Amino acid sequence: MREDIYKSSGKIVTDTLLTLATDEVQLPKVPNLQRTANRARQQLRPKHPTDLEFEIATAHQIPSDFLQRDIHHEGHRHLIFTSPLQLSFLSKSKIWFIDGTFKVVREPFVQLVSIHSYIKFGDCTKQVPLLFVVMSQRKTTDYTAVMGTIMELLPSNIMVEEIVVDFERALWSALHKSLPDVPVFGC
């Protein structure tokens, strides 16, 4: 339980109960055990930041090559997450789908932006997320700084031919500045 502080409590409880399963003993209910496990592990997890001046606890399940950049821009902070393999796929993708969501982040951050593309393996083609950005502000200058950093991270020969994005004016402006020759379409 202490070795993997982000492992699902349901998985921990189920795995443990399977080793103890017997008809001779009355075992506690699974939801009660899950709550107990979560309470015990809560103290082991890093606290959620309350402002932008925090140190990233990389020892807690973030692979060493997944946090690509920690951007400090005009008093705001943006974190770019992706693996080298995902960057390789993104650089070879012809269509990027960019989406922002607000419900999965907490203050001091305001948005999670993800870039997806289609990946083909054999006969199977799926749209998969390839890059994530946790942003503390959503102005054109912020998106421009993030897109500029993404362009630095990608190999020089990117193949993107079009970008599909929701109708957020600041993001559209940043895309036109960062990739002026790539058409941007609304979804």
C-alpha positions as CSV (number, residue, x, y, z in Angstrom):
1,M,0.0,0.0,0.0
2,R,2.8,2.4,0.8
3,E,4.9,1.4,-2.2
4,D,2.4,2.8,-4.8
5,I,0.6,5.7,-3.3
6,Y,-1.5,6.3,-6.4
7,K,-2.6,2.7,-6.9
8,S,-6.4,2.4,-6.7
9,S,-7.7,1.6,-3.3
10,G,-10.2,-0.8,-4.9
11,K,-7.3,-2.7,-6.5
12,I,-5.4,-2.8,-3.2
13,V,-8.5,-4.1,-1.3
14,T,-9.4,-6.6,-4.0
15,D,-5.9,-8.0,-4.3
16,T,-5.6,-8.3,-0.5
17,L,-9.0,-9.9,-0.1
18,L,-8.2,-12.5,-2.7
19,T,-5.2,-13.6,-0.7
20,L,-7.4,-13.9,2.5
21,A,-10.6,-15.4,0.9
22,T,-12.0,-18.1,3.0
23,D,-15.5,-19.2,4.0
24,E,-14.5,-19.5,7.6
25,V,-14.0,-15.8,8.4
26,Q,-16.4,-12.9,8.0
27,L,-14.4,-10.2,6.1
28,P,-15.2,-6.4,6.3
29,K,-17.1,-4.8,3.5
30,V,-15.0,-3.6,0.5
31,P,-16.2,0.1,0.6
32,N,-15.2,0.3,4.3
33,L,-11.7,-1.1,3.5
34,Q,-11.3,1.3,0.6
35,R,-12.1,4.3,2.7
36,T,-9.6,3.1,5.4
37,A,-6.9,2.6,2.7
38,N,-7.5,6.0,1.2
39,R,-7.3,7.8,4.6
40,A,-4.0,6.0,5.4
41,R,-2.4,6.8,2.1
42,Q,-3.7,10.5,2.0
43,Q,-0.9,11.4,4.4
44,L,1.7,10.0,2.1
45,R,0.7,12.0,-1.0
46,P,2.1,15.5,-1.6
47,K,-0.3,18.3,-0.7
48,H,-2.1,20.0,-3.6
49,P,-0.5,23.4,-4.3
50,T,-2.3,26.5,-3.1
51,D,-0.2,29.0,-5.2
52,L,2.1,28.8,-8.1
53,E,5.3,28.8,-6.1
54,F,5.5,25.1,-5.4
55,E,8.2,22.5,-6.0
56,I,7.1,19.5,-8.1
57,A,7.4,16.3,-6.2
58,T,8.9,14.2,-9.0
59,A,9.5,11.3,-6.8
60,H,5.8,10.6,-6.7
61,Q,5.0,8.6,-9.8
62,I,6.0,11.1,-12.5
63,P,8.4,9.3,-14.9
64,S,11.7,11.2,-15.2
65,D,11.0,12.0,-18.9
66,F,7.3,12.9,-18.7
67,L,7.4,16.4,-17.2
68,Q,9.0,18.1,-20.2
69,R,8.8,21.8,-19.2
70,D,7.8,24.0,-16.3
71,I,7.1,27.4,-18.0
72,H,7.0,30.6,-15.8
73,H,5.5,33.3,-18.0
74,E,4.4,36.8,-16.8
75,G,3.6,35.6,-13.2
76,H,1.8,32.4,-14.4
77,R,2.9,28.8,-14.6
78,H,2.3,26.1,-17.2
79,L,3.4,22.5,-17.0
80,I,3.9,20.4,-20.2
81,F,3.7,16.6,-19.8
82,T,4.5,14.1,-22.6
83,S,6.9,11.3,-23.2
84,P,9.6,11.3,-25.9
85,L,7.6,8.6,-27.8
86,Q,4.5,10.8,-27.6
87,L,6.5,13.7,-29.0
88,S,7.7,11.6,-31.8
89,F,4.1,10.6,-32.7
90,L,2.9,14.2,-32.4
91,S,5.7,15.4,-34.8
92,K,4.6,12.8,-37.4
93,S,0.9,13.6,-37.1
94,K,-0.8,15.4,-39.9
95,I,-3.9,16.5,-37.9
96,W,-3.8,17.8,-34.3
97,F,-6.9,17.9,-32.2
98,I,-6.5,20.4,-29.3
99,D,-9.0,20.5,-26.5
100,G,-9.2,22.3,-23.2
101,T,-11.1,21.2,-20.1
102,F,-11.6,23.0,-16.8
103,K,-13.3,20.4,-14.5
104,V,-10.2,18.2,-13.9
105,V,-7.9,20.9,-12.5
106,R,-8.0,22.8,-9.2
107,E,-6.6,26.2,-8.3
108,P,-4.1,27.6,-8.8
109,F,-4.5,26.1,-12.2
110,V,-7.5,26.8,-14.5
111,Q,-7.2,24.5,-17.5
112,L,-5.9,21.2,-18.8
113,V,-5.1,21.4,-22.5
114,S,-4.5,18.2,-24.5
115,I,-3.3,17.6,-28.0
116,H,-4.6,14.4,-29.6
117,S,-4.0,12.7,-32.9
118,Y,-4.8,9.5,-34.7
119,I,-2.3,6.7,-34.3
120,K,-2.5,3.7,-36.5
121,F,-1.2,0.2,-35.5
122,G,-1.9,-2.5,-37.9
123,D,-5.6,-2.3,-38.9
124,C,-6.5,-0.3,-35.8
125,T,-6.6,3.5,-35.8
126,K,-7.4,5.4,-32.6
127,Q,-7.3,9.0,-31.5
128,V,-5.0,9.2,-28.5
129,P,-3.8,12.1,-26.3
130,L,-0.1,12.8,-27.0
131,L,0.6,16.0,-24.9
132,F,-0.9,17.6,-21.8
133,V,-0.5,21.2,-20.5
134,V,-1.7,22.3,-17.1
135,M,-2.2,26.1,-17.3
136,S,-2.7,28.8,-14.7
137,Q,-4.0,31.3,-17.2
138,R,-5.6,31.3,-20.7
139,K,-4.5,34.5,-22.4
140,T,-3.0,34.6,-25.9
141,T,0.4,35.3,-24.5
142,D,0.2,32.2,-22.3
143,Y,-0.9,30.0,-25.2
144,T,1.8,31.6,-27.4
145,A,4.5,30.8,-24.7
146,V,3.2,27.2,-24.4
147,M,3.0,26.6,-28.2
148,G,6.5,28.1,-28.6
149,T,7.8,25.6,-26.1
150,I,6.0,22.7,-27.7
151,M,7.6,23.7,-31.0
152,E,11.0,23.6,-29.3
153,L,10.3,20.2,-27.9
154,L,9.3,18.7,-31.2
155,P,11.8,17.4,-33.8
156,S,12.4,20.0,-36.5
157,N,10.5,18.2,-39.2
158,I,6.9,18.4,-37.9
159,M,4.3,17.1,-40.3
160,V,1.1,18.8,-39.0
161,E,-1.1,20.0,-41.9
162,E,-4.2,21.1,-40.0
163,I,-5.4,21.7,-36.4
164,V,-8.9,21.2,-35.1
165,V,-9.7,23.2,-31.9
166,D,-12.7,24.6,-30.1
167,F,-13.6,28.2,-30.5
168,E,-11.3,29.9,-27.9
169,R,-10.1,33.1,-29.5
170,A,-6.9,33.3,-27.4
171,L,-5.8,29.8,-28.5
172,W,-6.6,30.5,-32.2
173,S,-4.5,33.6,-32.1
174,A,-1.6,31.8,-30.5
175,L,-1.8,29.0,-33.1
176,H,-1.8,31.5,-36.0
177,K,1.4,33.0,-34.5
178,S,3.1,29.8,-33.7
179,L,2.1,27.8,-36.9
180,P,1.2,30.5,-39.4
181,D,1.1,28.1,-42.4
182,V,-1.1,25.5,-40.7
183,P,-4.9,26.0,-41.2
184,V,-7.0,26.0,-38.0
185,F,-10.5,24.6,-38.0
186,G,-13.2,24.7,-35.4
187,C,-14.9,21.6,-34.1
